[in-house]
């Protein structure tokens, strides 16, 4: 999970057990302790997740998380060409690359060496693209 998780009521993680197909939906908290069948705890500065032992995923299980990242650690990226506008909210270069690859008809993203976990810079003026 990303760092800087915001404490929000709708943060959740689903654990889909590979052996049984059972789905366990757990709230994501940023403080306190993990509670069996109710919640996990995420360290908001590292992104490390702590499960109750009974809910811990096993090899082959699928995890699907939905959560908010603190707004100060996100960037809104706009790509505009003519009358086409694409808007992405990103927490780092890897997140932006994944979103662009899934949805963009205008651009692709290449990440510079060791820049994958970096938050995009804030810019006062638009950056013209070429290629």
N, C-alpha and C positions, 0 to 999 in steps of 0.2 A: 504494500500500500504506500501511497505517497506520504511525505512528511507534512506537517502543519494541518492535520485534520481539524476541522471546526467541530465544535460540540453542537450537533443539530439533531432534532428529534427524529428526522427521517433517515438518518444514517443506518444502514443495515448490511448484513452479510448473510448470504445463503450458503449452506454447506449441503452439497448433493452427494450422498453416500454412494459410492460406486458399487458396493456389494448388494445393497437393498434398494437403491433408488430413492430412499427416504430423503426428504428435504427438511432441513432445519433452518429456520429464519431467526437470526439473532440481531438484536440492536447493537450498534457500535457506540461505545462510551469512551470518553477520553480520560476519565478518572474512575477510581474505585476498583472493584474486583470483578472478574468474569463470573457470571452466574449461570449455572446449568440450565439449558433450554431457554435462556432469556437474553444473555448479552456476552459480548467480548469486550476487551479493553484494548484500545490502540494508544500507544505512546505518541502524542501529537508531534513530538520533535523528531522521532526516528521512523515512525510508521510501523514499528514492531507490534504484532498482534498477539494478545494473550487470550487463550481459550480456557474454559473450564475443561478439566481432563475428560469428562464425559462427551463433550462436544468437539474435541480436537479432531481435525481432519486426518484421515489415514491416506497412505499412498494410493493414488488413483481417484480420490475424491475430487470434486469440482467445487471451487469457491467463486462466488459472484458477489462482488461488493459494490455498493452504491453509497457514496458519501460526499460531503462538501469539504472543500479545502478552504482554509482561511483566505479571504479575498485579497489580503495584502501579499499573498504568495501565488497569485494567478495573474495572467495577462490575457487581455482580449486582443486577438490578432485579426485584422481585417485585410482581405485580399480583394482588390477591386480592379476590374478590367472592363471598360465600357460601361454597360448597364448591368453587369454581373457582379455581385458582391457575395463573398463568402466570409463568415465570421466564425472564429474558433476561440475557445477559452482554453488556455493551456497552463499547466503547472511546471512543465519543463520541455526540453527539446524532443524527448522521446514521445511524450504525450501529444505534442503538436504533430510530429511525423505520423503517428498512428491515425490521428483524426483526419489529417490531410489525405493520407493514402486511402482512407475509407470513403471520403466524400468530395474531394476537390476535382473540379473539371478544369482548373486554371493552373495549378502549381504542383510541384513535388518538393519534398524536403530532403536535403542531405545534411547530416549532422557532422560538424567538425570534430576531430579527435578530442576525446575527453570532455565534450560539451553536452553529452546526453542528459545529464541531470541538472543542467543549468536553467534557471528561469530566464526567459527572453528579456532583453533590455527594454526599458521605456524609452520611446523616441518622441520627440516633439514634432517632427515632420515625417511625412511618408517617405519610404525608401523605394525608389524606382527599381523594378526588377527587370532582368533581361534573360534571354536564353532561348 
